[in-house]
Amino acid sequence: MANITPSHATKQLLSGYTGIIFGGFGIHKFVLGYSPEGSIMMIVSVLGIFFAYGIPFLIMQLVGLIEGMVYLNKSHEDFVDTYFVKRQGWF
């Protein structure tokens, strides 16, 4: 059982909303402290916009949308256990 702080609840809401709105750029990953995963999403999206007609950006936006909805639908205890204790980077 993980200790839940107000910071975790704030990060859950902030990462969920940024995942839904700015998911293609991986901002929600940076909010949670997952810099490598966020960088991967950002690089794929930016390069995809310039070199592949934006299709990779649309895929990353879909991934961000799904992850944002998952973040918001988890209970606070499950969220903290999954993303802060176990450090699960994707989905």
ChimeraX attribute file (.defattr): number of C-alpha atoms within 10 A of each C-alpha:
attribute: neighborCount
match mode: 1-to-1
recipient: residues
	/A:1	8
	/A:2	12
	/A:3	9
	/A:4	13
	/A:5	10
	/A:6	8
	/A:7	8
	/A:8	18
	/A:9	16
	/A:10	11
	/A:11	18
	/A:12	24
	/A:13	15
	/A:14	18
	/A:15	27
	/A:16	26
	/A:17	21
	/A:18	21
	/A:19	29
	/A:20	21
	/A:21	16
	/A:22	18
	/A:23	30
	/A:24	27
	/A:25	24
	/A:26	28
	/A:27	25
	/A:28	29
	/A:29	25
	/A:30	15
	/A:31	17
	/A:32	18
	/A:33	16
	/A:34	18
	/A:35	16
	/A:36	13
	/A:37	16
	/A:38	21
	/A:39	16
	/A:40	14
	/A:41	24
	/A:42	19
	/A:43	15
	/A:44	18
	/A:45	25
	/A:46	16
	/A:47	14
	/A:48	18
	/A:49	15
	/A:50	10
	/A:51	11
	/A:52	12
	/A:53	11
	/A:54	16
	/A:55	13
	/A:56	19
	/A:57	24
	/A:58	16
	/A:59	17
	/A:60	23
	/A:61	22
	/A:62	16
	/A:63	19
	/A:64	29
	/A:65	21
	/A:66	16
	/A:67	23
	/A:68	25
	/A:69	15
	/A:70	15
	/A:71	25
	/A:72	18
	/A:73	13
	/A:74	13
	/A:75	13
	/A:76	17
	/A:77	14
	/A:78	15
	/A:79	22
	/A:80	22
	/A:81	17
	/A:82	16
	/A:83	19
	/A:84	15
	/A:85	13
	/A:86	10
	/A:87	13
	/A:88	11
	/A:89	16
	/A:90	10
	/A:91	12
